[in-house]
């Protein structure tokens, strides 16, 4: 079944998956059920800076503490926590 142009839904090893036009497979747990949260990569992209800059800010303590952690142990911020950082006014 085609979801978006070129994307397909199928079953792989008994698990429903989405397949991109390039063949990349996404399982249910790969898709963030909460789009209002940001991991380091997503926050860097939203701020227009590198992930290295995010890591540097974390080590300097100039970013808010994480709001929580995923099951895999990766930290995330809720949109409300970092909204003041997004939009260009705080790029460095």
N, CA, C and O of each residue as an XYZ file, in Angstrom:
368
protein
N       0.839     -1.179      0.000
C       0.000      0.000      0.000
C       0.883      1.241      0.000
O       1.759      1.358      0.857
N       0.684      2.173     -0.930
C       1.483      3.393     -1.014
C       0.928      4.435     -0.048
O      -0.259      4.757     -0.093
N       1.785      4.962      0.824
C       1.400      5.953      1.823
C       1.576      7.363      1.254
O       0.618      8.134      1.196
N       2.781      7.694      0.840
C       3.136      8.931      0.155
C       3.754      8.522     -1.165
O       4.138      7.363     -1.323
N       3.862      9.428     -2.112
C       4.451      9.028     -3.403
C       5.804      8.329     -3.213
O       6.749      8.904     -2.672
N       5.866      7.103     -3.663
C       7.097      6.330     -3.573
C       7.271      5.550     -2.281
O       8.093      4.634     -2.236
N       6.527      5.878     -1.225
C       6.614      5.168      0.059
C       5.640      3.996      0.050
O       4.583      4.056     -0.579
N       6.006      2.937      0.751
C       5.137      1.773      0.834
C       5.078      1.242      2.255
O       6.011      1.415      3.040
N       3.979      0.602      2.569
C       3.809     -0.093      3.832
C       3.844     -1.577      3.511
O       3.184     -2.032      2.577
N       4.613     -2.329      4.283
C       4.711     -3.762      4.048
C       4.992     -4.452      5.376
O       5.030     -3.804      6.422
N       5.185     -5.735      5.336
C       5.543     -6.501      6.524
C       6.913     -7.135      6.286
O       7.157     -7.753      5.249
N       7.789     -6.969      7.258
C       9.136     -7.538      7.166
C       9.391     -8.320      8.448
O       9.343     -7.752      9.539
N       9.658     -9.603      8.327
C       9.862    -10.478      9.483
C       8.683    -10.415     10.452
O       8.867    -10.471     11.668
N       7.480    -10.300      9.910
C       6.280    -10.270     10.725
C       5.960     -8.937     11.368
O       5.037     -8.849     12.177
N       6.713     -7.886     11.020
C       6.513     -6.557     11.611
C       6.125     -5.582     10.510
O       6.761     -5.547      9.457
N       5.069     -4.780     10.750
C       4.685     -3.757      9.775
C       5.757     -2.676      9.735
O       6.230     -2.214     10.773
N       6.134     -2.278      8.512
C       7.167     -1.262      8.333
C       6.768     -0.308      7.209
O       5.942     -0.635      6.356
N       7.379      0.887      7.231
C       7.286      1.836      6.117
C       8.598      1.779      5.364
O       9.665      1.683      5.970
N       8.522      1.838      4.044
C       9.718      1.773      3.209
C       9.763      3.025      2.342
O       8.805      3.329      1.631
N      10.894      3.763      2.403
C      11.063      4.982      1.623
C      11.321      4.631      0.166
O      11.610      3.479     -0.155
N      11.218      5.630     -0.725
C      11.548      5.368     -2.133
C      12.969      4.849     -2.318
O      13.241      4.118     -3.270
N      13.885      5.224     -1.411
C      15.272      4.767     -1.504
C      15.471      3.398     -0.867
O      16.572      2.849     -0.912
N      14.406      2.834     -0.268
C      14.498      1.509      0.320
C      14.793      1.469      1.801
O      14.949      0.381      2.356
N      14.879      2.628      2.479
C      15.121      2.642      3.916
C      13.851      2.199      4.633
O      12.748      2.630      4.295
N      14.022      1.331      5.625
C      12.892      0.743      6.351
C      12.748      1.410      7.719
O      13.726      1.570      8.451
N      11.519      1.795      8.051
C      11.212      2.373      9.355
C      10.205      1.485     10.073
O       9.137      1.177      9.542
N      10.564      1.079     11.293
C       9.641      0.333     12.136
C       8.814      1.327     12.955
O       9.139      2.514     13.000
N       7.767      0.858     13.591
C       6.903      1.708     14.402
C       7.712      2.472     15.446
O       7.482      3.663     15.653
N       8.650      1.805     16.102
C       9.429      2.447     17.163
C      10.444      3.456     16.636
O      11.000      4.232     17.413
N      10.692      3.457     15.326
C      11.599      4.442     14.725
C      10.928      5.795     14.520
O      11.605      6.803     14.318
N       9.607      5.817     14.570
C       8.859      7.040     14.295
C       8.434      7.661     15.611
O       7.764      7.022     16.423
N       8.829      8.915     15.819
C       8.564      9.614     17.075
C       7.068      9.866     17.234
O       6.471     10.563     16.414
N       6.456      9.310     18.276
C       5.023      9.538     18.482
C       4.723     10.922     19.046
O       3.562     11.321     19.127
N       5.766     11.657     19.436
C       5.574     12.979     20.022
C       6.362     14.012     19.217
O       7.528     14.266     19.522
N       5.746     14.610     18.196
C       6.484     15.553     17.348
C       6.814     16.869     18.035
O       7.501     17.709     17.455
N       6.334     17.065     19.266
C       6.610     18.301     19.984
C       7.859     18.201     20.848
O       8.044     18.996     21.770
N       8.702     17.247     20.560
C       9.963     17.152     21.292
C      11.126     17.125     20.311
O      10.976     16.739     19.152
N      12.279     17.540     20.796
C      13.478     17.685     19.970
C      14.629     16.899     20.578
O      14.910     17.028     21.770
N      15.301     16.077     19.758
C      16.562     15.487     20.195
C      17.668     16.450     19.777
O      17.376     17.520     19.243
N      18.923     16.099     20.006
C      20.032     17.009     19.692
C      20.069     17.375     18.213
O      20.244     18.543     17.869
N      19.909     16.397     17.348
C      19.973     16.652     15.908
C      18.836     17.558     15.462
O      19.052     18.491     14.688
N      17.626     17.292     15.945
C      16.472     18.104     15.566
C      16.585     19.527     16.085
O      16.213     20.472     15.390
N      17.100     19.690     17.312
C      17.276     21.040     17.858
C      18.341     21.801     17.071
O      18.173     22.987     16.787
N      19.427     21.131     16.720
C      20.470     21.777     15.923
C      19.910     22.253     14.591
O      20.178     23.377     14.166
N      19.140     21.408     13.939
C      18.538     21.762     12.653
C      17.601     22.966     12.822
O      17.632     23.896     12.016
N      16.777     22.946     13.858
C      15.824     24.037     14.091
C      16.531     25.348     14.414
O      16.037     26.423     14.074
N      17.686     25.263     15.069
C      18.442     26.463     15.434
C      19.378     26.921     14.315
O      19.888     28.041     14.352
N      19.603     26.066     13.329
C      20.509     26.417     12.242
C      21.964     26.333     12.636
O      22.804     27.070     12.120
N      22.262     25.418     13.567
C      23.646     25.223     14.000
C      24.000     23.748     13.872
O      23.144     22.936     13.522
N      25.240     23.394     14.148
C      25.676     22.001     14.033
C      25.364     21.219     15.302
O      25.127     21.794     16.365
N      25.370     19.903     15.168
C      25.184     19.075     16.361
C      26.375     19.211     17.306
O      26.232     19.055     18.519
N      27.548     19.500     16.748
C      28.721     19.747     17.604
C      28.492     20.982     18.465
O      28.900     21.011     19.626
N      27.845     21.998     17.909
C      27.538     23.204     18.683
C      26.545     22.889     19.801
O      26.631     23.452     20.892
N      25.606     21.986     19.523
C      24.649     21.566     20.561
C      25.405     20.856     21.686
O      25.194     21.149     22.863
N      26.287     19.921     21.317
C      27.065     19.199     22.335
C      27.924     20.161     23.146
O      28.070     19.995     24.357
N      28.492     21.163     22.485
C      29.304     22.159     23.184
C      28.446     22.937     24.180
O      28.865     23.173     25.313
N      27.257     23.333     23.763
C      26.358     24.073     24.664
C      25.929     23.209     25.842
O      25.789     23.708     26.959
N      25.721     21.926     25.603
C      25.376     21.022     26.699
C      26.526     20.967     27.694
O      26.306     21.073     28.901
N      27.752     20.801     27.199
C      28.916     20.700     28.097
C      29.163     22.003     28.860
O      29.665     21.975     29.983
N      28.813     23.150     28.255
C      28.976     24.439     28.939
C      27.804     24.767     29.854
O      27.869     25.702     30.652
N      26.723     23.983     29.730
C      25.549     24.235     30.559
C      24.704     25.407     30.079
O      23.976     26.010     30.867
N      24.797     25.739     28.778
C      24.028     26.871     28.255
C      22.732     26.459     27.561
O      22.048     27.293     26.968
N      22.399     25.181     27.636
C      21.099     24.696     27.164
C      20.322     24.228     28.387
O      20.923     23.808     29.375
N      18.998     24.295     28.336
C      18.212     23.762     29.448
C      18.475     22.268     29.617
O      18.882     21.589     28.675
N      18.240     21.770     30.819
C      18.332     20.327     31.069
C      17.323     19.612     30.178
O      16.299     20.187     29.812
N      17.609     18.366     29.832
C      16.659     17.563     29.075
C      15.343     17.461     29.851
O      15.331     17.454     31.081
N      14.251     17.384     29.114
C      12.952     17.161     29.736
C      12.711     15.684     30.015
O      11.894     15.332     30.865
N      13.420     14.827     29.302
C      13.258     13.393     29.502
C      14.201     12.614     28.624
O      15.037     13.180     27.920
N      14.053     11.305     28.677
C      14.908     10.407     27.904
C      14.047      9.356     27.217
O      13.060      8.882     27.781
N      14.430      8.994     25.992
C      13.732      7.947     25.258
C      14.067      6.599     25.879
O      14.931      6.504     26.752
N      13.381      5.566     25.425
C      13.666      4.213     25.898
C      15.109      3.817     25.585
O      15.697      2.993     26.285
N      15.677      4.409     24.530
C      17.064      4.120     24.159
C      18.066      4.961     24.959
O      19.275      4.820     24.774
N      17.572      5.834     25.845
C      18.457      6.632     26.686
C      18.890      7.957     26.090
O      19.772      8.620     26.636
N      18.289      8.353     24.984
C      18.646      9.629     24.361
C      17.810     10.753     24.954
O      16.594     10.630     25.105
N      18.478     11.845     25.286
C      17.787     12.979     25.873
C      16.975     13.753     24.850
O      17.303     13.775     23.663
N      15.904     14.392     25.328
C      15.085     15.242     24.463
C      14.540     16.429     25.264
O      14.442     16.389     26.490
N      14.196     17.474     24.531
C      13.563     18.661     25.090
C      12.166     18.783     24.491
O      11.969     18.491     23.312
N      11.212     19.205     25.282
C       9.889     19.514     24.758
C       9.973     20.867     24.062
O      10.800     21.703     24.423
N       9.125     21.081     23.072
C       9.154     22.317     22.287
C       9.063     23.552     23.178
O       9.756     24.540     22.933
N       8.233     23.511     24.191
C       8.078     24.662     25.079
C       9.347     25.021     25.827
O       9.552     26.181     26.182
N      10.203     24.035     26.071
C      11.453     24.264     26.793
C      12.482     24.992     25.943
O      13.270     25.782     26.462
N      12.479     24.729     24.629
C      13.524     25.283     23.758
C      12.999     26.288     22.736
O      13.754     26.755     21.882
N      11.706     26.625     22.817
C      11.143     27.520     21.796
C      11.864     28.860     21.744
O      11.929     29.478     20.682
N      12.406     29.322     22.863
C      13.128     30.590     22.868
C      14.462     30.510     22.109
O      15.041     31.540     21.762
N      14.940     29.303     21.857
C      16.195     29.115     21.135
C      15.999     29.012     19.620
O      16.947     29.167     18.851
N      14.773     28.752     19.210
C      14.477     28.506     17.803
C      13.993     29.781     17.134
O      13.152     30.492     17.685
N      14.506     30.069     15.974
C      14.051     31.237     15.240
C      15.153     32.226     14.923
O      14.904     33.269     14.318
N      16.373     31.903     15.328
C      17.495     32.716     14.910
C      17.998     33.731     15.906
O      19.106     34.243     15.747
N      17.217     34.042     16.935
C      17.654     35.092     17.841
C      18.811     34.667     18.736
O      19.440     35.510     19.376
N      19.102     33.349     18.788
C      20.122     32.884     19.698
C      21.216     32.086     18.986
O      21.918     31.311     19.636
N      21.381     32.251     17.681
C      22.398     31.512     16.926
C      23.784     32.037     17.281
O      24.003     33.240     17.426
N      24.722     31.082     17.416
C      26.118     31.445     17.673
C      27.027     30.491     16.960
O      28.248     30.621     17.046
